[in-house]
Amino acid sequence: MTPAVLMLEDGRTFRGEAYGAVGETVGEIVFTTAMTGYQETLTDPSYHRQIVVMTAPHIGNTGVNDDDPESKQIWVAGYVVRDPSRVASSWRAQRRLDDDLVAAGVVGISGIDTRALTRHLRDRGVMRAGIFSGAALDDRADADRLAQVQAAPAMQGAHLAAAVSTTEPYVVAARGPDGAPLDRPLFRVVALDLGIKSMTPYRMAERGIEVHVLPATSTLDDLLAVAPDGVFFSNGPGDPGAARHEIALLRSVLDRKVPFFGICFGNQLFGRALGFETYKLVYGHRGTNQPVLDRATGKVEITTHNHGFAVDAPLEGETVAPHDGGRYGRVKVSHVNLNDNVVEGLEALDLPAFTVQYHPEAAAGPRDASYLFDRFCDLMRTHSPNAGPDSTGPDSTSSDSTGSDEEHAA
């Protein structure tokens, strides 16, 4: 076994064994409480430049396959586990997890007390860290490694969406209830790729939506050229306060009253477009077991999260959005996190727009929030700029079917 060390920027050190590639890496260290879906976690672009700690003790049990990735590559900067599985026991497994980590050059560490590490991050907050093994561990003193960690860029002020976004537009075709492609989509949506996961356009496509995925650098003309019934902003990494282009683009969409839906990073950008501030959470929300209250229905949803920033908006009542003297009208907080009362959703009352802070596509589960895609369809059915008096979509096609999911809001 190759020795490895994890060093936090406050000087605390954990020693274990190399897992995945041998070498060195630095990044912001965060933890996820997900007990399933480690392959989806690794390939989520929102984890760009982050070292991910798995709080579940056994990782790698089901190996990896070519069907479950959420993007074309592993995005995490480093990986921390307690007990890596010695075998991959799933019939779907094509490789061992550590084989993929080695192939992607992802430096990791195993055999450390991840519970103690998680408690430390909960007390002190997420911070920069480094993992060192091989020559990176043998050839330098601890003081030199600590200096390298402390010199790493912080997440505050980081504009990362363009680094993980697609470079070329692509289309995900609409599907019918039987999974077959539709000749005529019910709706046409532009999805701005800020770090989108592959399951997200699929969830829309299975509801009869033709999804045009565009790069984060796209202009308003690029969006309007698609003649969309709705616009979607995806999840993604970085500080929403640094995403000036995306915020300006979203304001242009809102000015034209095109139906809008955003998740995660898209929710934070919506908040800033409305004139609210965003702030860095102490340790963020990451995992598949976050309880969120939908205030419209009173229903508690168990949801998937991956974010380190949140919107600072009044939790109670209606508020006039502060941007530009209130030009976007009234807004309310639609969802709240039941662990810490963090804003989990925003709804505009004078515009066809709403967002949530979590991930309704939830490839690894749970599916409690999948109804939000149906809510987006309802919004486009009513407010699409392409819909005439007898039209429900770009091709005047009825939209009674909303896809294969059965979990809808009451």
Beta strands, then each sheet from edge to edge (+ up, - down):
strand 1: 3-8
strand 2: 13-20
strand 3: 24-32
strand 4: 50-54
strand 5: 58-59
strand 6: 78-80
strand 7: 83-84
strand 8: 107-110
strand 9: 127-133
strand 10: 170-172
strand 11: 187-192
strand 12: 209-214
strand 13: 230-233
strand 14: 260-263
strand 15: 277-294
strand 16: 299-312
strand 17: 318-320
strand 18: 330-337
strand 19: 343-348
strand 20: 353-356
sheet 1: 1+ 2- 8+ 6+ 4+ 3+ 9- 1+
sheet 2: 5+ 7+
sheet 3: 10+ 12- 11- 13- 14- 20- 19+ 18- 15+ 16-
sheet 4: 10+ 12- 11- 13- 14- 20- 19+ 18- 17+
end
